[in-house]
Amino acid sequence: GESVGLHLPTLSVQEGDNSIINCAYSNSASDYFIWYKQESGKGPQFIIDIRSNMDKRQGQRVTVLLNKTVKHLSLQIAATQPGDSAVYFCAEKSGGSQGNLIFGKGTKLSVKP
Amino acid sequence: DTGVSQDPRHKITKRGQNVTFRCDPISEHNRLYWYRQTLGQGPEFLTYFQNEAQLEKSRLLSDRFSAERPKGSFSTLEIQRTEQGDSAMYLCASSLSYKNTEAFFGQGTRLTVV
């Protein structure tokens, strides 16, 4: 069915290294994607989004890449810091302005000092 | 604080009791969403409103669940006759309706049914 999934449930990186979190989606009609960060006991926090007419978008220390050919989304975090430790979710929205976000299961990022 | 606000943050209730949660969205946002999140999973969509109109409901929203947004501002989510399987984090989010824009989430209400 239509779903957003993640390749790895956990990712451990050394402080200062770059992190790459991957996401696969199955709905080719999805035209909007968001990465959220969720810390324990808190709600998801918006990180960065990308529309389907783009293949790359950069923010502060974060980059999202979208490959529509293989329906793959990735989040790159540069110079990972201990404060980046959290669960990261990608979410997709299907075509049109209505509709809800569909979330994957998340990747837990642990940053070792 | 101009973010999405949810109340209460935590709720413990006995099985069979009714509970009601409140969400205050970001003031200029006309879309409001309710999601449910269980441990280790991503949020699952329950329902959403545009202004006061409830436009979409998930099949997860059984007849024991009801949501309202009477004046197009705050929203309430009520669960009647709670079951242990209702234990979860209930998240509210809001967004603007034009184009695709990010949804901002509240801190959630953690429900524990004992």
Interface residues (C-beta under 8 A of the other chain):
Chain A: V4 D31 Y32 I34 Y36 G41 K42 G43 P44 Q45 F46 D49 R51 F89 A91 K93 S97 Q98 G99 N100 L101 I102 F103 G104 K105 G106
Chain B: V4 Q6 Y33 G40 Q41 G42 P43 E44 F45 Y48 Q50 L55 E56 S58 L91 A93 S97 Y98 K99 N100 E102 A103 F104 F105 G106 Q107 G108 R110
